Amino acid sequence: MSDLRVPFLGLEMAGPVVAASGTFGFGPEYQDIEDLRLLGGISGKGLTLAGQPGNRGERLLETPAGLMNSIGLQNPGVQHFIDHELPAMRALGTTVWANLGGHSIEDYCTGAAMLSGTAVDIIELNISCPNVKQGGLAYGVRAADAAEVVEKVRAVSTKPLVVKLSPQAESIADICKAVEGAGADAISLCNTFQACAVDIEKRRPVFDNIFAGLSGPAVRPIALRMVWQAVGAVNIPVVGLGGITTGADALQFIMAGATAVQVGTANFIDPTACVRITKEIAQWMDAHGVANLAEVRGCAR
């Protein structure tokens, strides 16, 4: 039988598939649907320090081979997560990732310090959030801005730090090197792609914010290209995500050098997707005589 275990930042994940933030709740919603102990981990709903209600208007729109979302980081806040959601996540039998966003470096640092005193296994730092001091430009666009927030968070965080990158970055290689130099323990990419849709009956944009994030199979080849670039740029683990819906999709990212993968949009199509994809990877490994993923990780490079 194939061995799916993945050593990652001092942890041993049961498998290479992690449920992506914003697509899996905090995990308990799925515990009666699939065996979550088979997963590598669960990245919970993205958190901000004080919590926020999210965006008004339409929030989701299906596209050919994809999904657009404009949720607006609706979340209960860091302290509410610690008090109410974290205990239930901790009981699920897989690694717990807290996805942390912020609109200022101070918010990021305060949130990270709070999470460092808890049973969270990993902090996944979402730097796709708008930097209010830079006119709303995301922290994850410019290498210098990304490095600054990562360096400050690293100084106050005792947890392993995975930095989640935006595909809108000016240079994937440069931003990967910048966050590695600033203290990131690993990188996850990529977040959703900026996109737009127009309602031709209303003759206006579908989303109140005009632009929204595109995910799903439509973005997978581009996400794979970015993961390939990231793996070549850094010496820390890279977690690949973007449109993965099958075990074969996941294996492409692993063969490109990803240590693990995250699955997001597929969860809305198939609530058993994360476990199904894990089993499909195992089936491929058994059929090809691959004992563990280290044998094929990066083999396509």
Buried (B, 14 or more C-beta within 10 A) or exposed (E): EBEBBBEBBEEEBBBBBBBBBBBBBBBBEBBEEBBBEBBBBBBBBBBBBBBBEEBEEBBEBEBEEBBBBBBBBBBBBBBBBBEEBBEEBBEBEBBBBBBBBBBBBEBBBBBBBBBBEBEBBBBBBBBBBBBEEEEEBBBBBBBEBBBBBBBBBBEBBEBBBBBBBBBBBEBBBBBBBBBBEBBBBBBBBBBBBBBEBEEEEEEEBBBBEEEBBBBBBBBBEBBBBBBBBBBBBBEBBBBBBBBBBBBEBBBBBBBBBBBBBBBBBBBBEBBBBBBBBBBBBBEBBEEEEBEEBEEBBBEEE
